[in-house]
Amino acid sequence: SPPGLRRQAAVAISQELSRLASHSPGPSTWIHQVRRRSSLLSSRLEEKPFSEVEMSYIKQGEEALQKSLRILEDQDDWKTETVAGNGDKVLSKVLPDVGKVFRLEVVVDQPLDTVYGELVDNMEQMGDWNPNVKEVRILEKIGKDTVITHEKAAATPGNIVGPRDFVSVRCAKRRGSTCVLAGMSTTYGAMPEQEGFIRAENGPTCMVLRPLPGSPAQTRLTWLLSIDLKGWLPKTIINQVLSQTQVDFAKHLRQRLARPVPVTC
């Protein structure tokens, strides 16, 4: 029966998350808090009757979150790609099963709730302020935490990298003072490959938001980026484009958050 199927799936997901977590040595406090949040998944699944397909998307989002956290908590072998004058830093490392991943570390002079609201609640407006993004559209919402999105990336200057698009499953978790926005590529029947775009793949990827210790009006943002752009592109160009994309993102996000708030009468 459907209730029985939901219970079986909830147990299977819970067991899988426990297995994934057991492979991660010594998680830091904020990672542990997020994983505690994931342990509530089984109870959430009973709140609403999810279909088998919806359950699979929820599980994909949870897997993206767990894989991303495992990558971030391993502090070994990260190499500095670039350091901006304001302290923004991009690092990278090569993982056997993922390839090259990039890690942006920045501090934003805005409280966490403001940053979270822009990146999650106003997700579909990202194309308005980030020139590297042409469009973000939510295709489907599943429960409180999971969405399916279609993103169109803008072509790079000189069309070195032509238009790409992505179909992703994303989940947003908040636990205490830590927020994690995780995602990875997925398939979605209602959004097949689009003419004029190469369907690229991303993930596991995530953004972690935490208040800066001692300064709650500032937010530390960590962005793990993992993308396969597909097509025939030299690795040197890919690496340059992806690291620059992260630097540009931080700049444009600050500009967006610094804009005057409209006054309504």
C-alpha positions in Angstrom: 0.0 0.0 0.0 1.2 3.6 -0.4 1.6 4.2 3.4 3.6 1.0 3.6 5.7 2.1 0.6 6.4 5.5 2.3 7.5 3.8 5.5 9.8 1.4 3.7 11.3 4.3 1.7 11.8 6.4 4.8 13.6 3.6 6.5 15.8 3.0 3.5 16.7 6.7 3.2 17.5 6.9 6.9 19.7 3.9 6.7 21.5 5.3 3.6 22.1 8.7 5.3 23.5 6.9 8.4 25.8 4.9 6.2 27.1 8.0 4.3 27.7 9.8 7.6 29.7 6.9 9.0 32.3 7.3 6.3 33.1 10.9 7.3 35.7 11.1 10.1 35.3 13.7 12.8 32.6 16.0 11.4 32.7 19.6 12.8 29.9 20.9 14.9 28.0 22.7 12.2 28.1 19.7 9.9 26.9 17.5 12.8 24.0 19.9 13.3 22.9 19.6 9.7 23.1 15.9 9.8 20.8 15.9 12.8 18.4 17.8 10.7 18.5 15.1 8.1 17.5 12.5 10.7 14.1 14.1 10.9 13.4 13.1 7.3 11.4 10.0 8.2 8.9 11.9 10.3 8.6 14.6 7.6 7.7 12.0 5.0 4.7 10.9 7.0 3.3 14.4 7.0 2.3 14.3 3.3 1.8 11.4 0.9 4.7 11.6 -1.5 4.7 9.7 -4.7 7.5 7.3 -5.6 9.0 9.8 -8.0 8.9 12.6 -5.4 10.6 10.3 -2.9 13.4 9.7 -5.3 14.0 13.5 -5.7 14.0 14.0 -2.0 16.6 11.2 -1.6 18.7 12.8 -4.4 18.7 16.1 -2.6 19.7 14.4 0.7 22.5 12.6 -1.1 23.8 15.8 -2.6 23.9 17.4 0.8 25.7 14.5 2.5 28.3 14.2 -0.3 28.9 17.9 -0.3 29.5 18.0 3.4 31.9 15.1 3.2 34.0 17.0 0.6 34.0 20.2 2.6 34.9 18.7 6.0 38.0 17.1 4.5 40.6 19.9 4.8 43.4 18.1 3.1 44.9 18.8 -0.4 43.0 22.1 -1.1 45.1 24.3 -3.4 44.6 28.1 -3.7 43.4 29.2 -7.1 43.0 32.9 -6.4 42.8 35.4 -3.5 41.1 38.7 -4.1 42.2 42.0 -2.5 39.1 41.9 -0.2 40.0 38.4 1.1 37.7 36.4 -1.1 39.4 33.1 -1.8 38.9 30.3 -4.3 40.5 26.9 -3.6 40.3 23.6 -5.5 41.1 19.9 -5.3 40.7 16.9 -7.5 38.6 14.0 -6.2 38.8 10.5 -7.8 35.0 10.0 -8.2 34.0 13.6 -8.9 36.9 15.4 -10.7 38.0 18.9 -9.9 35.9 20.9 -7.4 36.1 24.5 -6.4 35.5 26.1 -3.0 34.7 29.8 -2.5 35.2 31.3 0.9 33.9 34.8 1.5 32.4 37.0 4.2 29.3 39.1 3.3 28.4 42.2 5.3 24.8 41.1 5.7 23.0 38.9 8.3 22.4 35.3 7.5 18.6 35.7 7.0 19.1 38.3 4.4 21.6 36.2 2.4 19.4 33.1 2.8 16.4 35.0 1.6 18.1 36.2 -1.5 19.6 32.8 -2.4 16.6 30.6 -1.6 13.4 32.6 -1.3 14.3 34.8 -4.3 16.1 32.1 -6.2 14.2 32.8 -9.5 15.5 36.5 -9.5 19.1 35.5 -9.7 19.2 36.2 -13.4 18.4 39.9 -12.6 21.7 40.5 -10.7 24.2 37.8 -11.7 25.3 38.2 -15.4 26.6 34.6 -15.4 23.0 33.4 -15.0 20.4 33.9 -17.7 17.5 32.4 -15.9 16.5 30.2 -12.9 13.1 28.7 -12.9 11.5 26.4 -10.3 9.8 23.5 -12.1 8.4 21.8 -9.1 8.3 22.1 -5.3 8.4 18.9 -3.2 7.6 19.3 0.5 9.3 22.1 2.5 12.9 21.6 1.5 13.2 20.2 -2.1 12.7 21.9 -5.5 13.5 20.9 -9.1 15.0 23.8 -11.1 16.0 24.6 -14.6 18.9 27.0 -14.9 20.3 28.7 -18.0 23.8 29.9 -17.8 24.8 32.9 -19.9 27.5 32.5 -22.6 31.0 33.7 -21.5 32.6 36.7 -23.1 33.7 35.9 -26.6 31.5 32.9 -26.5 34.5 30.8 -25.3 31.9 28.6 -23.5 28.6 28.6 -25.2 25.2 28.5 -23.5 24.7 25.7 -21.0 21.6 24.7 -19.0 21.1 22.5 -16.0 18.2 20.6 -14.5 18.8 20.2 -10.8 17.3 18.9 -7.6 18.0 21.3 -4.7 17.3 21.0 -1.0 17.6 23.7 1.7 18.3 22.9 5.3 18.4 25.1 8.3 19.7 23.9 11.7 20.5 26.3 14.4 22.7 29.1 13.0 23.8 27.0 9.9 22.1 26.9 6.5 23.0 24.5 3.7 21.7 24.8 0.2 22.7 21.6 -1.7 22.0 20.3 -5.1 22.9 18.0 -8.0 21.8 17.3 -11.6 18.8 15.2 -12.2 16.4 14.3 -15.0 12.9 15.7 -15.3 10.6 14.5 -18.0 8.9 17.9 -18.5 12.3 19.6 -19.2 14.1 17.7 -22.0 17.3 19.1 -23.6 16.7 22.6 -25.1 17.6 23.7 -28.5 20.6 26.1 -28.5 21.9 24.8 -25.1 24.2 22.1 -24.1 22.8 20.2 -21.1 25.6 20.3 -18.5 25.8 18.5 -15.2 26.5 19.8 -11.7 27.0 18.3 -8.3 27.4 17.5 -5.7 27.4 21.2 -4.9 26.3 23.3 -2.0 26.4 26.7 -0.3 26.9 26.9 3.5 25.9 30.0 5.4 27.0 30.7 9.0 27.1 33.9 11.0 30.6 35.2 11.4 31.7 34.4 15.0 31.3 37.5 17.1 29.6 39.5 14.3 26.1 38.3 13.6 25.5 41.1 11.1 28.0 39.3 8.8 27.7 35.9 7.1 30.4 33.5 6.1 29.6 31.9 2.8 31.2 28.7 1.5 30.3 27.6 -2.0 31.4 24.2 -3.2 31.1 24.0 -7.0 31.3 20.9 -9.1 30.4 21.1 -12.7 30.8 19.1 -15.9 30.3 21.6 -18.7 30.2 18.9 -21.4 31.3 19.6 -24.9 34.9 19.8 -26.2 36.6 22.3 -23.9 40.3 22.4 -22.7 40.6 21.9 -18.9 42.6 25.1 -18.6 39.7 27.1 -19.9 37.2 25.2 -17.8 39.2 25.8 -14.6 39.6 29.5 -15.4 35.9 30.0 -16.2 34.7 28.2 -13.0 37.0 29.9 -10.6 36.2 33.3 -12.1 32.5 32.5 -11.9 32.8 32.1 -8.2 34.7 35.4 -7.8 32.1 37.2 -9.9 29.3 35.6 -7.9 30.6 37.1 -4.7 30.9 40.5 -6.2 27.5 40.6 -7.7 25.8 39.1 -4.6 27.3 41.9 -2.5 26.0 44.5 -5.0 22.6 42.9 -4.9 22.4 42.9 -1.1 23.7 46.5 -0.9 20.9 47.9 -3.0 18.4 50.2 -1.3 15.3 48.5 0.0 12.2 50.0 -1.7 10.0 51.9 0.7 6.3 51.1 0.5 3.5 53.4 1.7 
